[in-house]
Amino acid sequence: AAEAKRVAAALKPFGRTEIQRTELDGNDWYAVNVYPDGHGSVDDVLKAAWSHGAPDALVVRD
């Protein structure tokens, strides 16, 4: 949870962040979602995520 909070804090300048927890096989897994508010491009958000400990970050468009 601490790592997810750290990543979410680093991505907060780009928009609203949300942390989701999922349990699988007795382990907790965390996802950090970012809802951009126009402060930076999608590429900027991805680069920030990658550089702050989320190497598997990807874009999902709604």
PDB file of N, CA, C and O in Angstrom:
ATOM      1  N   ALA A   1       0.820  -1.195   0.000  1.00  0.00           N
ATOM      2  CA  ALA A   1       0.000   0.000   0.000  1.00  0.00           C
ATOM      3  C   ALA A   1       0.861   1.253   0.000  1.00  0.00           C
ATOM      4  O   ALA A   1       0.505   2.252  -0.626  1.00  0.00           O
ATOM      5  N   ALA A   2       1.976   1.208   0.689  1.00  0.00           N
ATOM      6  CA  ALA A   2       2.845   2.387   0.772  1.00  0.00           C
ATOM      7  C   ALA A   2       3.403   2.757  -0.598  1.00  0.00           C
ATOM      8  O   ALA A   2       3.489   3.937  -0.940  1.00  0.00           O
ATOM      9  N   GLU A   3       3.781   1.754  -1.377  1.00  0.00           N
ATOM     10  CA  GLU A   3       4.317   2.035  -2.712  1.00  0.00           C
ATOM     11  C   GLU A   3       3.239   2.641  -3.609  1.00  0.00           C
ATOM     12  O   GLU A   3       3.515   3.576  -4.360  1.00  0.00           O
ATOM     13  N   ALA A   4       2.022   2.122  -3.538  1.00  0.00           N
ATOM     14  CA  ALA A   4       0.920   2.675  -4.335  1.00  0.00           C
ATOM     15  C   ALA A   4       0.643   4.117  -3.934  1.00  0.00           C
ATOM     16  O   ALA A   4       0.383   4.960  -4.793  1.00  0.00           O
ATOM     17  N   LYS A   5       0.694   4.406  -2.645  1.00  0.00           N
ATOM     18  CA  LYS A   5       0.478   5.784  -2.176  1.00  0.00           C
ATOM     19  C   LYS A   5       1.575   6.711  -2.679  1.00  0.00           C
ATOM     20  O   LYS A   5       1.313   7.860  -3.033  1.00  0.00           O
ATOM     21  N   ARG A   6       2.800   6.210  -2.709  1.00  0.00           N
ATOM     22  CA  ARG A   6       3.922   7.013  -3.187  1.00  0.00           C
ATOM     23  C   ARG A   6       3.768   7.323  -4.672  1.00  0.00           C
ATOM     24  O   ARG A   6       3.986   8.458  -5.096  1.00  0.00           O
ATOM     25  N   VAL A   7       3.394   6.319  -5.465  1.00  0.00           N
ATOM     26  CA  VAL A   7       3.186   6.524  -6.902  1.00  0.00           C
ATOM     27  C   VAL A   7       2.019   7.480  -7.131  1.00  0.00           C
ATOM     28  O   VAL A   7       2.109   8.379  -7.967  1.00  0.00           O
ATOM     29  N   ALA A   8       0.929   7.291  -6.398  1.00  0.00           N
ATOM     30  CA  ALA A   8      -0.236   8.172  -6.547  1.00  0.00           C
ATOM     31  C   ALA A   8       0.130   9.618  -6.230  1.00  0.00           C
ATOM     32  O   ALA A   8      -0.309  10.535  -6.923  1.00  0.00           O
ATOM     33  N   ALA A   9       0.925   9.823  -5.197  1.00  0.00           N
ATOM     34  CA  ALA A   9       1.341  11.185  -4.839  1.00  0.00           C
ATOM     35  C   ALA A   9       2.179  11.811  -5.949  1.00  0.00           C
ATOM     36  O   ALA A   9       2.053  13.004  -6.225  1.00  0.00           O
ATOM     37  N   ALA A  10       3.029  11.017  -6.582  1.00  0.00           N
ATOM     38  CA  ALA A  10       3.871  11.524  -7.667  1.00  0.00           C
ATOM     39  C   ALA A  10       3.051  11.881  -8.900  1.00  0.00           C
ATOM     40  O   ALA A  10       3.447  12.747  -9.680  1.00  0.00           O
ATOM     41  N   LEU A  11       1.908  11.217  -9.080  1.00  0.00           N
ATOM     42  CA  LEU A  11       1.079  11.447 -10.267  1.00  0.00           C
ATOM     43  C   LEU A  11      -0.025  12.471 -10.029  1.00  0.00           C
ATOM     44  O   LEU A  11      -0.705  12.872 -10.973  1.00  0.00           O
ATOM     45  N   LYS A  12      -0.211  12.892  -8.802  1.00  0.00           N
ATOM     46  CA  LYS A  12      -1.273  13.843  -8.460  1.00  0.00           C
ATOM     47  C   LYS A  12      -1.221  15.137  -9.272  1.00  0.00           C
ATOM     48  O   LYS A  12      -2.282  15.678  -9.582  1.00  0.00           O
ATOM     49  N   PRO A  13      -0.048  15.665  -9.636  1.00  0.00           N
ATOM     50  CA  PRO A  13      -0.031  16.891 -10.447  1.00  0.00           C
ATOM     51  C   PRO A  13      -0.716  16.747 -11.810  1.00  0.00           C
ATOM     52  O   PRO A  13      -1.046  17.749 -12.444  1.00  0.00           O
ATOM     53  N   PHE A  14      -0.928  15.521 -12.256  1.00  0.00           N
ATOM     54  CA  PHE A  14      -1.541  15.288 -13.563  1.00  0.00           C
ATOM     55  C   PHE A  14      -3.057  15.156 -13.502  1.00  0.00           C
ATOM     56  O   PHE A  14      -3.717  15.161 -14.541  1.00  0.00           O
ATOM     57  N   GLY A  15      -3.619  15.037 -12.303  1.00  0.00           N
ATOM     58  CA  GLY A  15      -5.069  14.899 -12.166  1.00  0.00           C
ATOM     59  C   GLY A  15      -5.446  14.106 -10.929  1.00  0.00           C
ATOM     60  O   GLY A  15      -4.631  13.886 -10.032  1.00  0.00           O
ATOM     61  N   ARG A  16      -6.692  13.688 -10.904  1.00  0.00           N
ATOM     62  CA  ARG A  16      -7.213  12.924  -9.760  1.00  0.00           C
ATOM     63  C   ARG A  16      -6.623  11.517  -9.779  1.00  0.00           C
ATOM     64  O   ARG A  16      -6.550  10.878 -10.828  1.00  0.00           O
ATOM     65  N   THR A  17      -6.204  11.044  -8.613  1.00  0.00           N
ATOM     66  CA  THR A  17      -5.669   9.690  -8.506  1.00  0.00           C
ATOM     67  C   THR A  17      -6.578   8.844  -7.626  1.00  0.00           C
ATOM     68  O   THR A  17      -7.300   9.350  -6.766  1.00  0.00           O
ATOM     69  N   GLU A  18      -6.519   7.549  -7.869  1.00  0.00           N
ATOM     70  CA  GLU A  18      -7.340   6.591  -7.123  1.00  0.00           C
ATOM     71  C   GLU A  18      -6.526   5.314  -6.967  1.00  0.00           C
ATOM     72  O   GLU A  18      -5.884   4.865  -7.917  1.00  0.00           O
ATOM     73  N   ILE A  19      -6.549   4.736  -5.788  1.00  0.00           N
ATOM     74  CA  ILE A  19      -5.852   3.474  -5.539  1.00  0.00           C
ATOM     75  C   ILE A  19      -6.893   2.379  -5.367  1.00  0.00           C
ATOM     76  O   ILE A  19      -7.828   2.513  -4.578  1.00  0.00           O
ATOM     77  N   GLN A  20      -6.720   1.290  -6.117  1.00  0.00           N
ATOM     78  CA  GLN A  20      -7.613   0.136  -6.006  1.00  0.00           C
ATOM     79  C   GLN A  20      -6.811  -1.049  -5.477  1.00  0.00           C
ATOM     80  O   GLN A  20      -5.681  -1.287  -5.902  1.00  0.00           O
ATOM     81  N   ARG A  21      -7.408  -1.785  -4.547  1.00  0.00           N
ATOM     82  CA  ARG A  21      -6.774  -2.977  -3.990  1.00  0.00           C
ATOM     83  C   ARG A  21      -7.543  -4.207  -4.442  1.00  0.00           C
ATOM     84  O   ARG A  21      -8.774  -4.230  -4.425  1.00  0.00           O
ATOM     85  N   THR A  22      -6.798  -5.231  -4.848  1.00  0.00           N
ATOM     86  CA  THR A  22      -7.377  -6.505  -5.239  1.00  0.00           C
ATOM     87  C   THR A  22      -6.619  -7.605  -4.505  1.00  0.00           C
ATOM     88  O   THR A  22      -5.399  -7.533  -4.354  1.00  0.00           O
ATOM     89  N   GLU A  23      -7.342  -8.618  -4.053  1.00  0.00           N
ATOM     90  CA  GLU A  23      -6.691  -9.756  -3.408  1.00  0.00           C
ATOM     91  C   GLU A  23      -6.693 -10.925  -4.378  1.00  0.00           C
ATOM     92  O   GLU A  23      -7.716 -11.239  -4.988  1.00  0.00           O
ATOM     93  N   LEU A  24      -5.535 -11.571  -4.515  1.00  0.00           N
ATOM     94  CA  LEU A  24      -5.410 -12.737  -5.384  1.00  0.00           C
ATOM     95  C   LEU A  24      -4.467 -13.725  -4.711  1.00  0.00           C
ATOM     96  O   LEU A  24      -3.326 -13.390  -4.391  1.00  0.00           O
ATOM     97  N   ASP A  25      -4.944 -14.928  -4.504  1.00  0.00           N
ATOM     98  CA  ASP A  25      -4.138 -15.986  -3.878  1.00  0.00           C
ATOM     99  C   ASP A  25      -3.531 -15.548  -2.546  1.00  0.00           C
ATOM    100  O   ASP A  25      -2.390 -15.885  -2.232  1.00  0.00           O
ATOM    101  N   GLY A  26      -4.304 -14.797  -1.774  1.00  0.00           N
ATOM    102  CA  GLY A  26      -3.849 -14.369  -0.460  1.00  0.00           C
ATOM    103  C   GLY A  26      -2.917 -13.171  -0.455  1.00  0.00           C
ATOM    104  O   GLY A  26      -2.437 -12.761   0.602  1.00  0.00           O
ATOM    105  N   ASN A  27      -2.657 -12.607  -1.622  1.00  0.00           N
ATOM    106  CA  ASN A  27      -1.788 -11.429  -1.724  1.00  0.00           C
ATOM    107  C   ASN A  27      -2.602 -10.211  -2.123  1.00  0.00           C
ATOM    108  O   ASN A  27      -3.569 -10.322  -2.876  1.00  0.00           O
ATOM    109  N   ASP A  28      -2.211  -9.053  -1.621  1.00  0.00           N
ATOM    110  CA  ASP A  28      -2.842  -7.797  -2.018  1.00  0.00           C
ATOM    111  C   ASP A  28      -2.077  -7.200  -3.192  1.00  0.00           C
ATOM    112  O   ASP A  28      -0.848  -7.130  -3.181  1.00  0.00           O
ATOM    113  N   TRP A  29      -2.829  -6.769  -4.208  1.00  0.00           N
ATOM    114  CA  TRP A  29      -2.262  -6.105  -5.382  1.00  0.00           C
ATOM    115  C   TRP A  29      -2.917  -4.738  -5.479  1.00  0.00           C
ATOM    116  O   TRP A  29      -4.109  -4.587  -5.212  1.00  0.00           O
ATOM    117  N   TYR A  30      -2.130  -3.750  -5.863  1.00  0.00           N
ATOM    118  CA  TYR A  30      -2.637  -2.382  -5.915  1.00  0.00           C
ATOM    119  C   TYR A  30      -2.502  -1.818  -7.318  1.00  0.00           C
ATOM    120  O   TYR A  30      -1.513  -2.061  -8.010  1.00  0.00           O
ATOM    121  N   ALA A  31      -3.514  -1.058  -7.728  1.00  0.00           N
ATOM    122  CA  ALA A  31      -3.494  -0.326  -8.997  1.00  0.00           C
ATOM    123  C   ALA A  31      -3.688   1.147  -8.674  1.00  0.00           C
ATOM    124  O   ALA A  31      -4.498   1.506  -7.820  1.00  0.00           O
ATOM    125  N   VAL A  32      -2.945   1.985  -9.359  1.00  0.00           N
ATOM    126  CA  VAL A  32      -3.106   3.429  -9.220  1.00  0.00           C
ATOM    127  C   VAL A  32      -3.709   3.938 -10.522  1.00  0.00           C
ATOM    128  O   VAL A  32      -3.109   3.807 -11.589  1.00  0.00           O
ATOM    129  N   ASN A  33      -4.889   4.515 -10.424  1.00  0.00           N
ATOM    130  CA  ASN A  33      -5.560   5.093 -11.585  1.00  0.00           C
ATOM    131  C   ASN A  33      -5.376   6.599 -11.562  1.00  0.00           C
ATOM    132  O   ASN A  33      -5.424   7.224 -10.502  1.00  0.00           O
ATOM    133  N   VAL A  34      -5.164   7.178 -12.737  1.00  0.00           N
ATOM    134  CA  VAL A  34      -5.030   8.628 -12.874  1.00  0.00           C
ATOM    135  C   VAL A  34      -6.076   9.095 -13.871  1.00  0.00           C
ATOM    136  O   VAL A  34      -6.194   8.552 -14.970  1.00  0.00           O
ATOM    137  N   TYR A  35      -6.831  10.108 -13.473  1.00  0.00           N
ATOM    138  CA  TYR A  35      -7.833  10.718 -14.340  1.00  0.00           C
ATOM    139  C   TYR A  35      -7.322  12.110 -14.681  1.00  0.00           C
ATOM    140  O   TYR A  35      -7.505  13.045 -13.900  1.00  0.00           O
ATOM    141  N   PRO A  36      -6.672  12.262 -15.858  1.00  0.00           N
ATOM    142  CA  PRO A  36      -5.991  13.509 -16.211  1.00  0.00           C
ATOM    143  C   PRO A  36      -6.918  14.719 -16.227  1.00  0.00           C
ATOM    144  O   PRO A  36      -8.101  14.627 -16.555  1.00  0.00           O
ATOM    145  N   ASP A  37      -6.329  15.865 -15.858  1.00  0.00           N
ATOM    146  CA  ASP A  37      -7.080  17.119 -15.871  1.00  0.00           C
ATOM    147  C   ASP A  37      -6.478  18.127 -16.847  1.00  0.00           C
ATOM    148  O   ASP A  37      -6.744  19.325 -16.754  1.00  0.00           O
ATOM    149  N   GLY A  38      -5.668  17.637 -17.781  1.00  0.00           N
ATOM    150  CA  GLY A  38      -5.098  18.512 -18.793  1.00  0.00           C
ATOM    151  C   GLY A  38      -3.722  19.055 -18.456  1.00  0.00           C
ATOM    152  O   GLY A  38      -3.145  19.787 -19.260  1.00  0.00           O
ATOM    153  N   HIS A  39      -3.180  18.723 -17.299  1.00  0.00           N
ATOM    154  CA  HIS A  39      -1.841  19.175 -16.915  1.00  0.00           C
ATOM    155  C   HIS A  39      -0.815  18.140 -17.363  1.00  0.00           C
ATOM    156  O   HIS A  39      -0.357  17.322 -16.566  1.00  0.00           O
ATOM    157  N   GLY A  40      -0.465  18.183 -18.619  1.00  0.00           N
ATOM    158  CA  GLY A  40       0.485  17.234 -19.183  1.00  0.00           C
ATOM    159  C   GLY A  40      -0.210  16.285 -20.135  1.00  0.00           C
ATOM    160  O   GLY A  40      -1.413  16.041 -20.037  1.00  0.00           O
ATOM    161  N   SER A  41       0.567  15.763 -21.048  1.00  0.00           N
ATOM    162  CA  SER A  41       0.037  14.828 -22.042  1.00  0.00           C
ATOM    163  C   SER A  41      -0.019  13.415 -21.462  1.00  0.00           C
ATOM    164  O   SER A  41       0.485  13.157 -20.369  1.00  0.00           O
ATOM    165  N   VAL A  42      -0.632  12.521 -22.203  1.00  0.00           N
ATOM    166  CA  VAL A  42      -0.669  11.114 -21.801  1.00  0.00           C
ATOM    167  C   VAL A  42       0.757  10.587 -21.689  1.00  0.00           C
ATOM    168  O   VAL A  42       1.075   9.833 -20.770  1.00  0.00           O
ATOM    169  N   ASP A  43       1.614  10.984 -22.627  1.00  0.00           N
ATOM    170  CA  ASP A  43       3.013  10.561 -22.569  1.00  0.00           C
ATOM    171  C   ASP A  43       3.688  11.054 -21.289  1.00  0.00           C
ATOM    172  O   ASP A  43       4.470  10.327 -20.677  1.00  0.00           O
ATOM    173  N   ASP A  44       3.384  12.290 -20.885  1.00  0.00           N
ATOM    174  CA  ASP A  44       3.962  12.834 -19.651  1.00  0.00           C
ATOM    175  C   ASP A  44       3.533  12.015 -18.436  1.00  0.00           C
ATOM    176  O   ASP A  44       4.341  11.737 -17.550  1.00  0.00           O
ATOM    177  N   VAL A  45       2.260  11.633 -18.399  1.00  0.00           N
ATOM    178  CA  VAL A  45       1.751  10.829 -17.281  1.00  0.00           C
ATOM    179  C   VAL A  45       2.456   9.472 -17.248  1.00  0.00           C
ATOM    180  O   VAL A  45       2.881   9.016 -16.186  1.00  0.00           O
ATOM    181  N   LEU A  46       2.578   8.831 -18.406  1.00  0.00           N
ATOM    182  CA  LEU A  46       3.249   7.531 -18.464  1.00  0.00           C
ATOM    183  C   LEU A  46       4.710   7.632 -18.036  1.00  0.00           C
ATOM    184  O   LEU A  46       5.187   6.813 -17.251  1.00  0.00           O
ATOM    185  N   LYS A  47       5.411   8.625 -18.547  1.00  0.00           N
ATOM    186  CA  LYS A  47       6.824   8.791 -18.181  1.00  0.00           C
ATOM    187  C   LYS A  47       6.977   9.009 -16.681  1.00  0.00           C
ATOM    188  O   LYS A  47       7.893   8.468 -16.062  1.00  0.00           O
ATOM    189  N   ALA A  48       6.086   9.794 -16.100  1.00  0.00           N
ATOM    190  CA  ALA A  48       6.130  10.027 -14.651  1.00  0.00           C
ATOM    191  C   ALA A  48       5.853   8.733 -13.896  1.00  0.00           C
ATOM    192  O   ALA A  48       6.529   8.432 -12.912  1.00  0.00           O
ATOM    193  N   ALA A  49       4.872   7.970 -14.346  1.00  0.00           N
ATOM    194  CA  ALA A  49       4.552   6.698 -13.686  1.00  0.00           C
ATOM    195  C   ALA A  49       5.745   5.748 -13.757  1.00  0.00           C
ATOM    196  O   ALA A  49       6.133   5.150 -12.753  1.00  0.00           O
ATOM    197  N   TRP A  50       6.315   5.616 -14.935  1.00  0.00           N
ATOM    198  CA  TRP A  50       7.459   4.717 -15.106  1.00  0.00           C
ATOM    199  C   TRP A  50       8.628   5.138 -14.223  1.00  0.00           C
ATOM    200  O   TRP A  50       9.285   4.292 -13.617  1.00  0.00           O
ATOM    201  N   SER A  51       8.891   6.442 -14.149  1.00  0.00           N
ATOM    202  CA  SER A  51      10.053   6.910 -13.389  1.00  0.00           C
ATOM    203  C   SER A  51       9.823   6.904 -11.877  1.00  0.00           C
ATOM    204  O   SER A  51      10.771   7.054 -11.106  1.00  0.00           O
ATOM    205  N   HIS A  52       8.573   6.733 -11.452  1.00  0.00           N
ATOM    206  CA  HIS A  52       8.272   6.723 -10.016  1.00  0.00           C
ATOM    207  C   HIS A  52       7.875   5.339  -9.509  1.00  0.00           C
ATOM    208  O   HIS A  52       7.184   5.218  -8.497  1.00  0.00           O
ATOM    209  N   GLY A  53       8.312   4.301 -10.213  1.00  0.00           N
ATOM    210  CA  GLY A  53       8.143   2.955  -9.678  1.00  0.00           C
ATOM    211  C   GLY A  53       6.976   2.152 -10.213  1.00  0.00           C
ATOM    212  O   GLY A  53       6.598   1.143  -9.619  1.00  0.00           O
ATOM    213  N   ALA A  54       6.393   2.584 -11.336  1.00  0.00           N
ATOM    214  CA  ALA A  54       5.295   1.826 -11.941  1.00  0.00           C
ATOM    215  C   ALA A  54       5.692   1.420 -13.367  1.00  0.00           C
ATOM    216  O   ALA A  54       5.140   1.949 -14.332  1.00  0.00           O
ATOM    217  N   PRO A  55       6.642   0.486 -13.508  1.00  0.00           N
ATOM    218  CA  PRO A  55       7.146   0.123 -14.834  1.00  0.00           C
ATOM    219  C   PRO A  55       6.110  -0.541 -15.735  1.00  0.00           C
ATOM    220  O   PRO A  55       6.304  -0.612 -16.948  1.00  0.00           O
ATOM    221  N   ASP A  56       5.019  -1.026 -15.160  1.00  0.00           N
ATOM    222  CA  ASP A  56       3.976  -1.680 -15.949  1.00  0.00           C
ATOM    223  C   ASP A  56       2.825  -0.744 -16.289  1.00  0.00           C
ATOM    224  O   ASP A  56       1.776  -1.195 -16.749  1.00  0.00           O
ATOM    225  N   ALA A  57       3.009   0.553 -16.067  1.00  0.00           N
ATOM    226  CA  ALA A  57       1.933   1.520 -16.329  1.00  0.00           C
ATOM    227  C   ALA A  57       1.527   1.476 -17.798  1.00  0.00           C
ATOM    228  O   ALA A  57       2.364   1.327 -18.689  1.00  0.00           O
ATOM    229  N   LEU A  58       0.233   1.610 -18.026  1.00  0.00           N
ATOM    230  CA  LEU A  58      -0.306   1.639 -19.384  1.00  0.00           C
ATOM    231  C   LEU A  58      -1.524   2.538 -19.415  1.00  0.00           C
ATOM    232  O   LEU A  58      -2.074   2.906 -18.377  1.00  0.00           O
ATOM    233  N   VAL A  59      -1.937   2.886 -20.628  1.00  0.00           N
ATOM    234  CA  VAL A  59      -3.085   3.773 -20.811  1.00  0.00           C
ATOM    235  C   VAL A  59      -4.308   2.943 -21.150  1.00  0.00           C
ATOM    236  O   VAL A  59      -4.257   2.060 -22.006  1.00  0.00           O
ATOM    237  N   VAL A  60      -5.402   3.231 -20.475  1.00  0.00           N
ATOM    238  CA  VAL A  60      -6.698   2.637 -20.797  1.00  0.00           C
ATOM    239  C   VAL A  60      -7.632   3.796 -21.073  1.00  0.00           C
ATOM    240  O   VAL A  60      -7.844   4.653 -20.214  1.00  0.00           O
ATOM    241  N   ARG A  61      -8.181   3.821 -22.257  1.00  0.00           N
ATOM    242  CA  ARG A  61      -9.090   4.914 -22.625  1.00  0.00           C
ATOM    243  C   ARG A  61     -10.522   4.449 -22.456  1.00  0.00           C
ATOM    244  O   ARG A  61     -10.875   3.316 -22.783  1.00  0.00           O
ATOM    245  N   ASP A  62     -11.327   5.344 -21.942  1.00  0.00           N
ATOM    246  CA  ASP A  62     -12.725   5.025 -21.669  1.00  0.00           C
ATOM    247  C   ASP A  62     -13.590   5.357 -22.857  1.00  0.00           C
ATOM    248  O   ASP A  62     -14.804   5.155 -22.813  1.00  0.00           O
TER     249      ASP A  62
END
